[in-house]
Amino acid sequence: MDNDVSAGSTTSIVGRLALGITLLAFGLGYTNVIDGVSTADAVSVAHYVGGVALFLVGLLAFRDGDTVSGTAFTAFGALWFTWAVSAGSSASDNAAGLFLVLFALVALSR
């Protein structure tokens, strides 16, 4: 019996870490758990770690032949990048809500 448990490929591990860091940063910023840290402070994390890094990890996963992780990480990277870039814009609440619903649909399809 083989007792070794694989955590996945290196790209999927890095992708999960990048997604976790981004979600943690936004969660801590949104809930104001840490004094002086707001959601606006997490925008750069969402832009670079959640957007750019996840997108690149998705491309690397495609190169490794992992289409499921590649699709998920490139989609999450594109969504986080778009969310971070549009953070300073004057979008309506309905537009932000629609974007978050689409984000949730992508997350649920994983």
Backbone as CSV, one residue per row, in Angstrom:
resi,resn,N_x,N_y,N_z,CA_x,CA_y,CA_z,C_x,C_y,C_z
1,MET,0.843,-1.168,0.000,0.000,0.000,0.000,0.896,1.242,0.000
2,ASP,0.574,2.168,-0.829,1.355,3.395,-0.951,0.765,4.460,-0.032
3,ASN,1.551,4.952,0.914,1.078,5.952,1.871,1.416,7.374,1.462
4,ASP,2.096,7.552,0.332,2.439,8.892,-0.128,1.208,9.569,-0.711
5,VAL,1.000,10.809,-0.309,-0.121,11.589,-0.814,0.443,12.752,-1.598
6,SER,0.008,12.894,-2.829,0.494,13.970,-3.681,-0.359,15.217,-3.476
7,ALA,0.297,16.355,-3.306,-0.422,17.620,-3.164,-0.745,18.228,-4.516
8,GLY,-0.258,17.653,-5.567,-0.482,18.172,-6.907,0.820,18.647,-7.509
9,SER,0.716,19.155,-8.720,1.912,19.664,-9.383,2.336,20.986,-8.757
10,THR,3.537,21.417,-9.073,4.056,22.665,-8.531,3.188,23.845,-8.944
11,THR,2.717,23.838,-10.196,1.894,24.958,-10.650,0.565,25.014,-9.914
12,SER,-0.044,23.870,-9.645,-1.323,23.917,-8.937,-1.133,24.336,-7.482
13,ILE,-0.017,23.968,-6.876,0.258,24.395,-5.498,0.470,25.905,-5.446
14,VAL,1.266,26.424,-6.376,1.508,27.871,-6.427,0.208,28.616,-6.719
15,GLY,-0.608,28.079,-7.596,-1.889,28.710,-7.903,-2.816,28.752,-6.699
16,ARG,-2.871,27.666,-5.962,-3.714,27.644,-4.765,-3.202,28.610,-3.708
17,LEU,-1.880,28.700,-3.557,-1.305,29.658,-2.602,-1.602,31.099,-3.016
18,ALA,-1.456,31.400,-4.299,-1.737,32.754,-4.785,-3.201,33.115,-4.589
19,LEU,-4.087,32.181,-4.877,-5.512,32.435,-4.670,-5.827,32.610,-3.193
20,GLY,-5.219,31.788,-2.348,-5.436,31.899,-0.903,-4.940,33.210,-0.342
21,ILE,-3.759,33.659,-0.777,-3.214,34.940,-0.305,-4.123,36.082,-0.708
22,THR,-4.595,36.051,-1.937,-5.470,37.121,-2.415,-6.785,37.148,-1.645
23,LEU,-7.389,35.991,-1.451,-8.652,35.935,-0.708,-8.459,36.357,0.746
24,LEU,-7.356,35.949,1.353,-7.069,36.342,2.729,-6.863,37.846,2.839
25,ALA,-6.130,38.427,1.911,-5.884,39.880,1.943,-7.197,40.650,1.811
26,PHE,-8.053,40.246,0.883,-9.323,40.941,0.725,-10.245,40.695,1.912
27,GLY,-10.225,39.486,2.452,-11.058,39.201,3.622,-10.655,40.014,4.829
28,LEU,-9.355,40.094,5.087,-8.885,40.904,6.219,-9.147,42.381,5.995
29,GLY,-8.986,42.836,4.747,-9.244,44.236,4.455,-10.716,44.587,4.546
30,TYR,-11.574,43.706,4.077,-13.012,43.980,4.062,-13.610,43.962,5.466
31,THR,-13.135,43.063,6.309,-13.706,42.939,7.655,-13.076,43.884,8.672
32,ASN,-12.002,44.573,8.287,-11.293,45.502,9.180,-10.814,44.815,10.462
33,VAL,-10.391,43.565,10.350,-9.882,42.822,11.497,-8.587,43.453,12.003
34,ILE,-7.740,43.889,11.087,-6.488,44.545,11.445,-6.711,46.046,11.361
35,ASP,-6.439,46.732,12.450,-6.675,48.172,12.517,-5.837,48.899,11.468
36,GLY,-6.485,49.733,10.689,-5.801,50.525,9.688,-5.647,49.851,8.337
37,VAL,-6.112,48.618,8.189,-6.033,47.909,6.909,-7.435,47.848,6.319
38,SER,-7.575,48.368,5.108,-8.887,48.389,4.464,-8.834,47.611,3.150
39,THR,-9.973,47.530,2.495,-10.048,46.836,1.220,-9.165,47.511,0.186
40,ALA,-9.063,48.824,0.245,-8.215,49.546,-0.706,-6.752,49.132,-0.587
41,ASP,-6.334,48.732,0.598,-4.955,48.280,0.783,-4.701,46.935,0.112
42,ALA,-5.734,46.156,-0.095,-5.592,44.829,-0.696,-5.646,44.871,-2.219
43,VAL,-5.877,46.039,-2.790,-6.008,46.131,-4.247,-4.706,45.755,-4.950
44,SER,-3.574,46.178,-4.429,-2.309,45.837,-5.089,-2.030,44.336,-5.000
45,VAL,-2.424,43.710,-3.886,-2.281,42.251,-3.778,-3.170,41.573,-4.809
46,ALA,-4.391,42.062,-4.956,-5.308,41.483,-5.936,-4.794,41.695,-7.354
47,HIS,-4.156,42.828,-7.598,-3.675,43.140,-8.931,-2.504,42.245,-9.328
48,TYR,-1.503,42.154,-8.460,-0.288,41.433,-8.823,-0.343,39.945,-8.477
49,VAL,-0.746,39.595,-7.267,-0.775,38.186,-6.879,-2.016,37.507,-7.446
50,GLY,-3.164,38.132,-7.250,-4.402,37.528,-7.722,-4.591,37.616,-9.216
51,GLY,-4.095,38.687,-9.826,-4.284,38.862,-11.257,-3.151,38.316,-12.088
52,VAL,-2.024,38.935,-11.979,-0.892,38.591,-12.842,-0.335,37.204,-12.510
53,ALA,-0.066,36.943,-11.231,0.538,35.656,-10.855,-0.387,34.480,-11.166
54,LEU,-1.667,34.618,-10.840,-2.594,33.511,-11.131,-2.712,33.268,-12.628
55,PHE,-2.731,34.327,-13.412,-2.817,34.164,-14.862,-1.583,33.432,-15.392
56,LEU,-0.403,33.830,-14.914,0.832,33.163,-15.348,0.879,31.700,-14.893
57,VAL,0.411,31.440,-13.675,0.359,30.052,-13.189,-0.601,29.240,-14.056
58,GLY,-1.687,29.846,-14.465,-2.614,29.154,-15.362,-1.980,28.807,-16.696
59,LEU,-1.198,29.730,-17.241,-0.505,29.451,-18.501,0.523,28.336,-18.325
60,LEU,1.221,28.338,-17.183,2.178,27.261,-16.914,1.474,25.917,-16.746
61,ALA,0.294,25.937,-16.147,-0.474,24.694,-15.999,-0.901,24.165,-17.368
62,PHE,-1.291,25.073,-18.267,-1.613,24.642,-19.631,-0.394,24.013,-20.296
63,ARG,0.779,24.611,-20.076,2.004,24.079,-20.667,2.318,22.682,-20.136
64,ASP,1.984,22.445,-18.867,2.201,21.124,-18.261,1.132,20.107,-18.652
65,GLY,0.108,20.542,-19.369,-0.943,19.641,-19.803,-2.115,19.542,-18.838
66,ASP,-2.142,20.367,-17.798,-3.230,20.352,-16.815,-4.275,21.381,-17.232
67,THR,-5.238,20.949,-18.030,-6.209,21.891,-18.576,-7.210,22.386,-17.535
68,VAL,-7.523,21.564,-16.545,-8.486,21.982,-15.522,-7.911,23.118,-14.684
69,SER,-6.712,22.933,-14.143,-6.077,23.987,-13.352,-5.738,25.183,-14.225
70,GLY,-5.311,24.947,-15.449,-4.993,26.042,-16.352,-6.184,26.933,-16.619
71,THR,-7.326,26.321,-16.887,-8.540,27.090,-17.126,-8.961,27.862,-15.883
72,ALA,-8.937,27.193,-14.741,-9.369,27.846,-13.503,-8.458,29.008,-13.131
73,PHE,-7.149,28.792,-13.165,-6.224,29.839,-12.726,-6.178,31.015,-13.695
74,THR,-6.277,30.769,-15.005,-6.300,31.905,-15.929,-7.599,32.686,-15.779
75,ALA,-8.711,31.997,-15.550,-9.983,32.706,-15.350,-9.957,33.514,-14.058
76,PHE,-9.477,32.913,-12.970,-9.377,33.656,-11.711,-8.399,34.822,-11.827
77,GLY,-7.295,34.614,-12.525,-6.332,35.691,-12.718,-6.928,36.854,-13.487
78,ALA,-7.666,36.544,-14.549,-8.306,37.608,-15.328,-9.362,38.343,-14.502
79,LEU,-10.118,37.599,-13.696,-11.145,38.234,-12.868,-10.525,39.109,-11.781
80,TRP,-9.503,38.625,-11.092,-8.857,39.438,-10.052,-8.194,40.665,-10.652
81,PHE,-7.564,40.511,-11.817,-6.924,41.648,-12.472,-7.963,42.703,-12.827
82,THR,-9.078,42.275,-13.389,-10.139,43.208,-13.760,-10.725,43.882,-12.530
83,TRP,-10.933,43.130,-11.464,-11.476,43.697,-10.224,-10.528,44.745,-9.648
84,ALA,-9.227,44.453,-9.656,-8.245,45.381,-9.087,-8.118,46.642,-9.942
85,VAL,-8.142,46.489,-11.251,-8.013,47.652,-12.136,-9.236,48.550,-12.025
86,SER,-10.403,47.969,-11.848,-11.634,48.765,-11.781,-11.961,49.242,-10.372
87,ALA,-11.070,49.007,-9.397,-11.356,49.369,-8.001,-11.533,50.868,-7.819
88,GLY,-10.830,51.688,-8.558,-10.937,53.132,-8.401,-11.974,53.776,-9.297
89,SER,-12.639,53.004,-10.129,-13.602,53.582,-11.071,-14.938,53.843,-10.387
90,SER,-15.748,54.570,-11.070,-17.063,54.927,-10.514,-18.150,54.034,-11.109
91,ALA,-17.963,52.736,-11.032,-18.964,51.796,-11.530,-20.152,51.767,-10.573
92,SER,-21.307,51.501,-11.124,-22.504,51.456,-10.296,-22.504,50.210,-9.429
93,ASP,-23.348,50.222,-8.423,-23.473,49.048,-7.553,-23.989,47.841,-8.329
94,ASN,-24.867,48.090,-9.302,-25.395,46.991,-10.118,-24.296,46.354,-10.968
95,ALA,-23.402,47.174,-11.516,-22.299,46.644,-12.319,-21.355,45.826,-11.447
96,ALA,-21.046,46.313,-10.259,-20.176,45.569,-9.341,-20.844,44.265,-8.922
97,GLY,-22.144,44.298,-8.667,-22.875,43.093,-8.296,-22.887,42.067,-9.416
98,LEU,-23.085,42.521,-10.648,-23.057,41.612,-11.795,-21.685,40.962,-11.936
99,PHE,-20.635,41.763,-11.771,-19.282,41.219,-11.853,-19.063,40.158,-10.786
100,LEU,-19.518,40.405,-9.568,-19.335,39.440,-8.486,-20.152,38.171,-8.704
101,VAL,-21.321,38.287,-9.310,-22.111,37.111,-9.644,-21.378,36.268,-10.693
102,LEU,-20.798,36.931,-11.683,-20.023,36.207,-12.707,-18.791,35.562,-12.081
103,PHE,-18.149,36.266,-11.157,-17.002,35.729,-10.420,-17.422,34.471,-9.662
104,ALA,-18.572,34.526,-9.000,-19.063,33.369,-8.243,-19.382,32.191,-9.168
105,LEU,-19.932,32.460,-10.332,-20.222,31.380,-11.278,-18.942,30.687,-11.743
106,VAL,-17.894,31.467,-11.981,-16.610,30.865,-12.364,-16.064,30.038,-11.208
107,ALA,-16.168,30.562,-9.992,-15.664,29.834,-8.818,-16.447,28.540,-8.593
108,LEU,-17.735,28.565,-8.805,-18.551,27.372,-8.602,-18.337,26.341,-9.705
109,SER,-17.900,26.778,-10.868,-17.684,25.827,-11.967,-16.378,25.070,-11.794
110,ARG,-15.520,25.485,-10.895,-14.237,24.806,-10.649,-14.533,23.514,-9.993
